[in-house]
Amino acid sequence: MKTKLHRLKVLSAVLCVTLAACGGGGDGNGGGSGSSGGTGNSGNTSGTGGTGGTGGTGGTGGSTATRTVMFEATPVTGTSAEFLTQLNGQGARGFRFVSGFYFLGNPAGSEQKGVYVKDAQTTYSYELPQEPGGADVQAWVTAYEAWLNSHGARGFVWGGPYMVGGQIHALMRKDNGSSSTFSYKVVVVDTNASLSAFVQNQANPLGADGYYLAVPAYLGPFGVSSTVAIFRKDLQGSARYGYEVLSNPASDGDLVAQINTEGVRGYRFKVPFVSGGTQVNLYEKDLSQSSTFRFYDFASQQTSAGFLTQANAEGQKGSSLMGAYGLPSGTIRDFYFEPASCTGFLCDTRSLFGL
C-alpha cells in the first residue's frame, strides 16, 4: 500500500523548535506545541520556523569546546524595510537571526520577539527579496532554482519565507567572513512515497555529493500545486551528508533516549514528519567528521526574559538551542544540545529552514 509524504502537521509530539514554528514569526500570532514545518510561500507562512534543521554556513564553527553562544531578543518590526535594517544592524554586530518567537506567559500580555544568536567571530549581511512565481510546476521549479543559484553565487544562503508588513519575503543571509558560494537543487517530491523512500532515493544520494537537505517539503506558490525539497551545496566545502528516518517513540523517555542515541552516532535531530499517517523523526549527519551530540531539556520558558536567561546560561557552557518541543505526553520542554568534535553549521542554533 502506498504511503503519503505530507507536510508537517500540528501534533502532540512535533517540533515547535522555536515558538515561531507555531506561527509566531513575522506578523503571525501562534503558539503551542506543533510545528508548521514543510512550509510554502503560499501566503500562509507567518515565520521562518524554528531551529529544527540546518544548512548553509550557519556559524563558522570552530572548537565547540571553547566557544560561547549568546542570544538577544529584539522588538518585532512593522515593515520589511525596518526588519531589513534590524537584520543588518544585528548582523554587523555578529548576531544572526534565528526566528520570530511568540511568548505567552507575560502577565502584561503576549510577546513577539526577534531572536538572534552569536556564536562565531564573523558578521552577516541580509537581503529580503520576493520569491519568483511560475505558470506551472516545471516553470516554477526552473525559475526558483535559478533564482536560488543567483543568490548562492553571491554567497547568500536561503532561510525560507518570512512574513513582515503583510508581505512574504525570502530571508537571505551572507557570512561576511566566508568565501563560500552555494549551489541549489529544487527537487519535486513524490507525494506517493514515504519519507524513508525519499531519504534513500534522493536525500542520501544528493547528500553524498555534498548537497544538504535544507527543507524536505516546501509548497509552491498559489496556482502551482507542487511540493519540493530544497538542497544546498557549499561549493568550497568538503562536507557530505547522510540522513536516517526513525519511528517516533510513544513515551517521553523513549523519545529523549532515541535523540541521544542518534546523537552519540553523530546524527543530529532535524525535524519530525508525518509519513503515511504516522509520525517519524528525521536525523542528519555530516559524514566528513566524527561529531557527537548530547541533548538535554528544561521546563519551557514562557517569557522572553526567562528564555534569554536560560538560553544564555546554557550558551556560556557552549551549548546550542534546539528549541521548545512538544513531547508525546503533551508536555513542552526547552531542548539544548552540547556538540563535541564538531565544526561548521551542524553545531549551531538554526531555523527550521537551516539558516
N, C-alpha and C positions, 0 to 999 in steps of 0.2 A: 504494500500500500504506500502510495506517495505521501510524503510529509511536506509541510509548508515551512518556508523560511520567512518568518514575519519580522516586522519592525518591533522594537521593544515595546512592551505594554506595561501598564501600571499593575504591579503585583505586590504581594506582601513581602517578597524577598528579592526585589530587584534594586538595582543600583541607583541611589539618589546621591551620586558621588559628591556633588555639592547640592545645596538646596535649590540651586538654579536648574538642576536637571529635572525638577518637577515643575518647571515653568516660571522660575523666579528670576531669570536673567532678563536683561534689556528692560522692556516695558511690561513684562509678564507679571503675573501675580499668583504663583502656585505655591505648593508646599506639600509635604507628606513623604511617603517612603518609596514612591515609584520613580521610574526614570522615563523620560520621553525618548531617550536613546535614538538610534537609527533615524535621525530627524531629516526632514527635507527642507527645501527652500520654497515651500508652497504657501507660506504666509502663516502657518500655524506655529512656526517656531518662535519661541519667546526668549531664547537664550542660547548660549553656546554649549549648554550641557555642563557636565562636571568633570571630574578628574579620572574618569574610568579608563581611557586609553591614551596612547601616546603616539607620537610620530614627529617628524621634523627634527629641529635641533634641540628643542626644549632648552635646558641649561647647557652649558658647555661641558658639564660633567666635572671631571677631576676626581680627587680622592674623596669618596663619601665618608670615610672615617674621620676626616678633619673638617669638612665643610659645615657651615651652619645655614639654616633655612629661616628666612624672615618673611612674615606676612604683614600686609597692610590692607585696610578697607577704606574705600572712598565713597562719597555720595554718588548715587546713580544720576547720570546726566540726562537732560531732556531732549537734546538734538544730536544728530550724528556728528556735527562739527564740534560740539562740546565734548562728545565722547572721544573723538579722534585726538583732540587737544589733550585730554586727560591721559589717553593711552601713551602718547608720545612723551608727555611730561614725566610719567612714571617710568617709561622705558629709558629715558635719558638718565634716570637715577639707578638703573639696573633692575627695576621691577618689571616683571612680565605679567600680563593679565591672565588670570585663571578662569574666572567666570563671574557672572552675577549671582549673588547669594540672596536668599529670602529667609529672614529670621522671623519667627512667630512669637517669641517669648518675651518681648519687651513690654512691660506694663503700659508704657506710653503709646504703644501701637507697633504694628509690624514694621520691620526694617528691610529695605533693599539696599544692598551694598555691592560695589565692585571690588572683588578681592584680587590682590596682586601678590606675587611671591618673588623673592630674591634669593638665589642660591648659587650664583656664579658671578665671576668678575667680568661682566660684559654689559653692554647696553643694547636696547632694542628700538627698532623703528616699526611703525604700524601704518597700514592703509586700510580703508574701508570701501572697496569697490562694490558695485552691484553685480550680481551674477548674470551671466548670459542666459537667454532662453533658446527655444528651438521649435521648429514647426512640427517635429515628430521625434520619436525616441532617438533614432540614429543621428538626426541633425543636432539634437541637444547634446548627446554624448560626445559627438565630434567637437562641437563648439566648446563644451565645458572642459574637455581635456586640453584643447588648445589654449583656452583661457588660463587654466591652472598652470600649464607649462610656460606660458609667457611670464607669469609671476615667479614661478620656480627658477627660471633662467636668471632672474634678478636677485635671487637669494631669499625670496619670500616663501614662507610655508603657510598653507591654508589651515584655518582654525574653525571652519564651519560657519553657519549663519548666525547672525546676531541682530535682534530687533531693537532699534532705538529710534525714538521720534516717530514711531508709526511706520517705519520703513525697515526692510530687511537688507542688511549688508553682509558681505563676506568679511571675516576677520583675517587679515593677512599680517604676518609678523616676520621681521628680519632680525637676525642676530648680527649686530654690527661688528662683533669680534670674530666672526666666522667668514670664511671664503666659500662656504658650501653653496652649491646651486642644486636644484631639485628637478627631477623628472616625475611626472604623474601618469598614472593609468586609471581610467574610469571604465569599470567592468560591469556590464549588465548582469544582475543577479538572477539566476534561475529560481523563481519563487516556488517551483515544484520540488526543489531539492532541500535536503536537511542542511543544517549548519555544518555538521560533520563532513558532508559531501563537499560543501563549498570550501571548507578548510583543506580537505585532501586534494581537491581538483584545481583549486585556484589560489587560495591564500598561501599554502605552503610552497608550491612551485614558484610563485612570484616572490615569496619571502626568501627563497634560496638564491634568487637573483638580486637580492638587496632591496626589494620593494616592501615597504612597511604598510600594513593594513591600517590606514587612518580611521576608517569607519566601515563596518561591514554592510550597512543598509542605509542608503541615503535616497530620499524621494526626489523625483524630478519636479519641475515647476508645474503650475496649473496648466492643464491641457496636454501634459506629457505623462502618460501612465507608465512609469518606469521606476524600478528600484535598482540602484547601482552600489557597488563597493568602490571606494576610492583608495588607491595605493600611492605611496610617495617613496621616492628613492633619493638618497643623498649621493650625488654623483662624485663627491670627493670622499665618501665614506667607505668603509670595508665591512660594515655590519651585514649579517644575514639573519633572517627571522624565521622562527617556527611557531606554530600555534597548536593548541590542544583544546578539545571540547569535552567537558565532563558533565554528567548529570548533576543537577542541583540537589544537595542533601536535604533531608526533611527536618533536621534539627539544627538549632543554632550552633551547638558544639561541633557537630559534624561538618558544617559549612566552614567554620573558622579553621578546623583541622585540615580540611581539603585545601583551603587557600594557603596555609602554611606548608603543607606537604609539597604542593606545587612550587612554593617559594624556595624551598630547600633545593629543588631540582632546577632552579633558575627561571621558573615561569612566573611571571607577574600576572595577577588577576587583571583582566582587561574590562570585561563587561558581561552582564547577564543577557540572555537572549531567549526568546520564545521560539522553539523549533518543533513543528508538528504538534502544537498544543501543549508542549512540555517545556519547562524552563531548563536551560542548560547554562553552563558558565564557560566563557571563552578566556583562555590564557595565552600569553605571548612570551617569547623568549628571544633574546639576542644570542644567536648561536655562535657568535665570534668571541664571546667572553664567558667566563665561569662565575657569573653573578649569583647571589642568593638574596632572598627577601624574607624578612620576618615581619609579620603583620600582627598588630595588636589594637585594642579598642578601648574607648572610654564612653561614659554617658554623653549623649548628644547635647551639644551646646545650642541653646535656642535664642541667644542674643549675640550681636556682633562683638560686644566686649568680651563675653565669655569665650567665644570662638577664638578671638585673637590671643587671649591669654593662654588658652590651651595649645593652639597651633604653634605659637612662638616658643612656648616652653619645650615642646617636642622638637621644634626646629633647631633649638640650641643644642640638642643631642645629635643632630644630623639626620633626623627622621623627616620623611616627606608625607604629605597629606594624600590619603586615598579618598576620603570623604565620608559623608553620612550614608549609612547602608541600612536598608530595611531587612532584618533577619527573618528566617522562616516563621518565627513566633510572632512577628509583627513589631518587635522591639527595634528601635532605631539606635544605632551606635555610631560614634565617630571613629573611623579607622585611620590608622597611620601605618607606615611601614619603614623598616630600617634596612636599607640596601647594603650589601657587602661585596667587595671586589667588583664594583660596578662603576662604569664611566658612561657618560652620554645620557640620552634622554630617558632611558628606561629607569633611571634613578630618581626621576623628578616628579614633582606635582604637576599634573596636566589636566586639561579639559577633556571632555568626552570625545572631542574631535582631534585630540592628540596635539594640541598646541600648548 
